[in-house]
Amino acid sequence: MADRRWLLPPLLVGLAALAAAGWDRELLQYQREAISAGAWWRLLSAHLTHLNPTHLLLNLLGLALSWALVGRRLSPRRWLLALPLLALGVGLGLWLFSPEIAWYVGLSGVLHGVLVLGALAGLRQEPLESGALLALVLAKLAWEGWSGAMSTAWVGPVVVRAHLYGAMSALALFPLFAFKRNPQPPLKR
């Protein structure tokens, strides 16, 4: 039987491609003013829309790399639950803690959460690989926090706070995903 967790990245790719091809970015992106007026869906939909095709391609490459590194660490059901919760965590982080950020688009905040959640989930089985990945992500976040946001002419402004909120969301969610259910009933005495 095929591992169903590998169906999730193509699902995200399809949704992001659909958002890029047919939906108005202005309707989907995180916009503080619109959310204040009741457009709460933007806390989630912002992660499916992108600034331009290059931004979309870089995020999809990041998704493929992240999934190759940590996709096996959680069951498909847990990833199916974790992905929207990570997206919501990033959106709420921006909303609650970054009032100066008026708008946001992209998947990079969620991808940072995927890496942290996957690394944490793998610490028992693969402590060196998972520990190294976690250290790299945390070092990147520290560097971004110290050096600030970068902006490139071919992608646009980078909202590094979204990366931080994705990682923090993963830390908050990890206890929900850390333990496997024991399928065997407890021993009777």
ZAMARVEX-24774 format. One record per residue (C-alpha): residue in one letter; chain; x, y, z. Coordinates in Angstrom, 3 decimals. Each point is the difference from the previous one (the first is absolute). Layout:
[node 'A'; 'A'; [X; Y; Z]]
...
% end
This chain:
[node 'M'; 'A'; [0.000; 0.000; 0.000]]
[node 'A'; 'A'; [1.354; 3.414; -0.949]]
[node 'D'; 'A'; [0.938; 2.462; 2.709]]
[node 'R'; 'A'; [-2.798; 2.587; -0.060]]
[node 'R'; 'A'; [2.034; 2.735; 1.668]]
[node 'W'; 'A'; [1.597; 0.638; -3.417]]
[node 'L'; 'A'; [-3.401; 1.123; -1.308]]
[node 'L'; 'A'; [0.041; 3.097; 2.215]]
[node 'P'; 'A'; [2.717; 1.977; -1.841]]
[node 'P'; 'A'; [-1.737; -0.400; -3.385]]
[node 'L'; 'A'; [-3.236; 1.123; 1.659]]
[node 'L'; 'A'; [1.722; 3.155; 1.261]]
[node 'V'; 'A'; [1.635; 0.531; -3.392]]
[node 'G'; 'A'; [-3.395; -0.323; -1.675]]
[node 'L'; 'A'; [-1.648; 2.474; 2.355]]
[node 'A'; 'A'; [2.857; 2.486; -0.375]]
[node 'A'; 'A'; [-0.034; -0.380; -3.797]]
[node 'L'; 'A'; [-3.771; 0.495; -0.047]]
[node 'A'; 'A'; [0.402; 3.104; 2.143]]
[node 'A'; 'A'; [2.699; 1.290; -2.354]]
[node 'A'; 'A'; [-1.968; -0.744; -3.155]]
[node 'G'; 'A'; [-3.554; 0.889; 0.811]]
[node 'W'; 'A'; [-0.480; 1.889; 3.224]]
[node 'D'; 'A'; [0.590; 3.625; 0.735]]
[node 'R'; 'A'; [3.016; 0.303; 2.309]]
[node 'E'; 'A'; [-1.551; 3.071; 1.584]]
[node 'L'; 'A'; [-2.972; -2.101; 1.122]]
[node 'L'; 'A'; [2.145; -2.730; 1.596]]
[node 'Q'; 'A'; [3.037; 1.731; 1.469]]
[node 'Y'; 'A'; [0.382; 0.877; 3.664]]
[node 'Q'; 'A'; [-1.145; 3.598; 0.265]]
[node 'R'; 'A'; [-0.324; 1.345; 3.508]]
[node 'E'; 'A'; [-2.692; 2.511; -0.979]]
[node 'A'; 'A'; [-2.141; -2.618; -1.755]]
[node 'I'; 'A'; [0.367; -2.471; 2.883]]
[node 'S'; 'A'; [-1.093; 2.752; 2.392]]
[node 'A'; 'A'; [-3.122; 0.372; -2.151]]
[node 'G'; 'A'; [-0.809; -3.717; 0.375]]
[node 'A'; 'A'; [1.932; -1.748; -2.793]]
[node 'W'; 'A'; [1.466; -2.588; 2.396]]
[node 'W'; 'A'; [0.586; -2.562; -2.772]]
[node 'R'; 'A'; [3.043; 2.047; -0.974]]
[node 'L'; 'A'; [1.833; -1.383; 3.048]]
[node 'L'; 'A'; [0.083; -3.308; -1.937]]
[node 'S'; 'A'; [-0.336; 0.953; -3.665]]
[node 'A'; 'A'; [3.020; 2.328; 0.089]]
[node 'H'; 'A'; [2.272; -3.042; -0.022]]
[node 'L'; 'A'; [-1.322; -1.193; -3.360]]
[node 'T'; 'A'; [0.638; 3.210; -1.896]]
[node 'H'; 'A'; [3.339; 1.472; -1.056]]
[node 'L'; 'A'; [1.540; 3.216; -1.273]]
[node 'N'; 'A'; [1.016; -1.385; -3.372]]
[node 'P'; 'A'; [0.881; -3.270; -1.767]]
[node 'T'; 'A'; [3.565; 0.059; 1.369]]
[node 'H'; 'A'; [-1.289; 0.295; 3.566]]
[node 'L'; 'A'; [-2.405; -2.890; -0.628]]
[node 'L'; 'A'; [2.757; -2.142; -1.518]]
[node 'L'; 'A'; [2.391; 0.654; 2.896]]
[node 'N'; 'A'; [-2.689; -0.866; 2.540]]
[node 'L'; 'A'; [-0.875; -3.203; -1.866]]
[node 'L'; 'A'; [3.667; -0.986; -0.145]]
[node 'G'; 'A'; [0.162; 0.709; 3.732]]
[node 'L'; 'A'; [-3.044; -2.224; 0.483]]
[node 'A'; 'A'; [1.644; -2.842; -1.933]]
[node 'L'; 'A'; [3.219; 0.321; 2.004]]
[node 'S'; 'A'; [-1.828; 0.264; 3.329]]
[node 'W'; 'A'; [-2.148; -3.003; -0.821]]
[node 'A'; 'A'; [3.014; -2.061; -1.066]]
[node 'L'; 'A'; [1.689; 0.809; 3.313]]
[node 'V'; 'A'; [-2.894; -0.467; 2.438]]
[node 'G'; 'A'; [-3.100; -1.253; -1.828]]
[node 'R'; 'A'; [0.399; -3.505; 1.370]]
[node 'R'; 'A'; [0.101; 1.195; 3.614]]
[node 'L'; 'A'; [-3.779; 0.260; 0.445]]
[node 'S'; 'A'; [-2.920; -2.009; -1.316]]
[node 'P'; 'A'; [-2.054; 1.388; -2.903]]
[node 'R'; 'A'; [-2.878; 0.795; 2.382]]
[node 'R'; 'A'; [2.262; 1.909; 2.333]]
[node 'W'; 'A'; [1.502; 1.996; -2.870]]
[node 'L'; 'A'; [-3.499; 0.679; -1.345]]
[node 'L'; 'A'; [-0.864; 1.485; 3.383]]
[node 'A'; 'A'; [3.374; 1.687; 0.567]]
[node 'L'; 'A'; [0.213; 1.932; -3.284]]
[node 'P'; 'A'; [-3.124; 2.155; 0.461]]
[node 'L'; 'A'; [0.823; 0.458; 3.696]]
[node 'L'; 'A'; [3.488; 1.228; -0.912]]
[node 'A'; 'A'; [-1.528; 2.366; -2.583]]
[node 'L'; 'A'; [-2.466; 1.282; 2.581]]
[node 'G'; 'A'; [2.834; 0.399; 2.512]]
[node 'V'; 'A'; [1.970; 2.153; -2.435]]
[node 'G'; 'A'; [-3.072; 2.094; -0.838]]
[node 'L'; 'A'; [-0.921; 0.484; 3.656]]
[node 'G'; 'A'; [3.617; 0.782; 0.877]]
[node 'L'; 'A'; [0.028; 2.771; -2.586]]
[node 'W'; 'A'; [-3.382; 1.231; 1.181]]
[node 'L'; 'A'; [0.726; -0.014; 3.728]]
[node 'F'; 'A'; [3.691; 0.837; 0.214]]
[node 'S'; 'A'; [0.876; 1.949; -3.159]]
[node 'P'; 'A'; [-2.528; 2.803; -0.471]]
[node 'E'; 'A'; [2.500; 1.853; -2.186]]
[node 'I'; 'A'; [-0.272; -2.696; -2.689]]
[node 'A'; 'A'; [-2.882; 1.063; -2.229]]
[node 'W'; 'A'; [0.159; -2.861; -2.508]]
[node 'Y'; 'A'; [1.626; -3.395; -0.559]]
[node 'V'; 'A'; [-0.031; -2.784; -2.575]]
[node 'G'; 'A'; [1.903; -3.258; -0.369]]
[node 'L'; 'A'; [0.660; -3.392; 1.473]]
[node 'S'; 'A'; [3.391; 0.598; 1.614]]
[node 'G'; 'A'; [-1.348; 0.486; 3.533]]
[node 'V'; 'A'; [-1.840; -3.308; -0.192]]
[node 'L'; 'A'; [3.113; -1.692; -1.441]]
[node 'H'; 'A'; [2.055; 1.123; 2.993]]
[node 'G'; 'A'; [-2.680; -1.540; 2.198]]
[node 'V'; 'A'; [0.092; -3.240; -1.996]]
[node 'L'; 'A'; [3.769; -0.251; 0.440]]
[node 'V'; 'A'; [-0.122; 0.663; 3.739]]
[node 'L'; 'A'; [-2.954; -2.331; 0.629]]
[node 'G'; 'A'; [1.593; -2.757; -2.096]]
[node 'A'; 'A'; [3.380; 0.431; 1.679]]
[node 'L'; 'A'; [-1.557; -0.148; 3.454]]
[node 'A'; 'A'; [-2.016; -3.081; -0.953]]
[node 'G'; 'A'; [3.166; -1.749; -1.188]]
[node 'L'; 'A'; [2.194; 0.685; 3.022]]
[node 'R'; 'A'; [-0.566; -3.459; 1.523]]
[node 'Q'; 'A'; [0.569; -2.091; -3.129]]
[node 'E'; 'A'; [2.648; 2.142; -1.697]]
[node 'P'; 'A'; [1.449; 2.299; 2.645]]
[node 'L'; 'A'; [3.072; 1.157; -1.938]]
[node 'E'; 'A'; [-1.783; 0.767; -3.262]]
[node 'S'; 'A'; [-2.989; 1.571; 1.756]]
[node 'G'; 'A'; [2.158; 1.955; 2.448]]
[node 'A'; 'A'; [2.157; 1.354; -2.814]]
[node 'L'; 'A'; [-3.062; 1.052; -2.010]]
[node 'L'; 'A'; [-1.531; 1.675; 3.030]]
[node 'A'; 'A'; [3.279; 1.807; 0.723]]
[node 'L'; 'A'; [0.219; 1.216; -3.609]]
[node 'V'; 'A'; [-3.549; 1.356; 0.014]]
[node 'L'; 'A'; [0.526; 1.710; 3.356]]
[node 'A'; 'A'; [3.316; 1.481; -1.202]]
[node 'K'; 'A'; [-1.752; 1.315; -3.127]]
[node 'L'; 'A'; [-2.750; 1.558; 2.116]]
[node 'A'; 'A'; [2.586; 1.603; 2.275]]
[node 'W'; 'A'; [1.870; 1.374; -3.014]]
[node 'E'; 'A'; [-3.218; 1.416; -1.462]]
[node 'G'; 'A'; [-0.904; 1.515; 3.361]]
[node 'W'; 'A'; [3.400; 1.631; 0.257]]
[node 'S'; 'A'; [0.459; 1.150; -3.602]]
[node 'G'; 'A'; [-3.625; 0.827; -0.769]]
[node 'A'; 'A'; [-2.106; -0.641; -3.058]]
[node 'M'; 'A'; [1.630; -0.356; -3.340]]
[node 'S'; 'A'; [-1.563; 1.093; -3.232]]
[node 'T'; 'A'; [0.917; -1.167; -3.444]]
[node 'A'; 'A'; [-0.953; 1.558; -3.293]]
[node 'W'; 'A'; [-1.175; -3.336; -1.411]]
[node 'V'; 'A'; [-2.171; -1.088; 2.945]]
[node 'G'; 'A'; [-0.908; 3.039; 2.076]]
[node 'P'; 'A'; [-0.009; 0.736; 3.713]]
[node 'V'; 'A'; [0.474; -2.888; 2.417]]
[node 'V'; 'A'; [-2.026; 0.041; 3.225]]
[node 'V'; 'A'; [2.376; -1.796; 2.357]]
[node 'R'; 'A'; [-2.492; 0.251; 2.854]]
[node 'A'; 'A'; [-2.120; -2.552; -1.901]]
[node 'H'; 'A'; [2.944; -2.424; 0.171]]
[node 'L'; 'A'; [0.262; 0.556; 3.744]]
[node 'Y'; 'A'; [-3.752; -0.450; 0.525]]
[node 'G'; 'A'; [0.075; -3.218; -2.038]]
[node 'A'; 'A'; [2.759; -1.406; 2.211]]
[node 'M'; 'A'; [-1.747; 1.165; 3.166]]
[node 'S'; 'A'; [-3.264; -1.569; -1.181]]
[node 'A'; 'A'; [1.825; -3.289; -0.498]]
[node 'L'; 'A'; [1.372; 0.186; 3.544]]
[node 'A'; 'A'; [-3.505; 0.658; 1.331]]
[node 'L'; 'A'; [-1.548; -2.801; -2.070]]
[node 'F'; 'A'; [2.679; -2.596; 0.645]]
[node 'P'; 'A'; [-1.572; -1.399; 3.201]]
[node 'L'; 'A'; [-3.136; -0.826; -2.018]]
[node 'F'; 'A'; [2.028; -2.002; -2.507]]
[node 'A'; 'A'; [2.806; -1.385; 2.154]]
[node 'F'; 'A'; [-1.581; -3.166; 1.204]]
[node 'K'; 'A'; [-1.323; -2.901; -2.004]]
[node 'R'; 'A'; [-3.135; -1.664; 1.163]]
[node 'N'; 'A'; [0.514; -3.457; 1.378]]
[node 'P'; 'A'; [-2.240; -2.272; -2.086]]
[node 'Q'; 'A'; [0.143; -2.776; 2.612]]
[node 'P'; 'A'; [-2.389; 0.109; 2.942]]
[node 'P'; 'A'; [1.589; 0.289; 3.450]]
[node 'L'; 'A'; [0.732; -3.239; 1.844]]
[node 'K'; 'A'; [-2.729; -1.164; 2.379]]
[node 'R'; 'A'; [1.061; -1.096; 3.449]]
% end
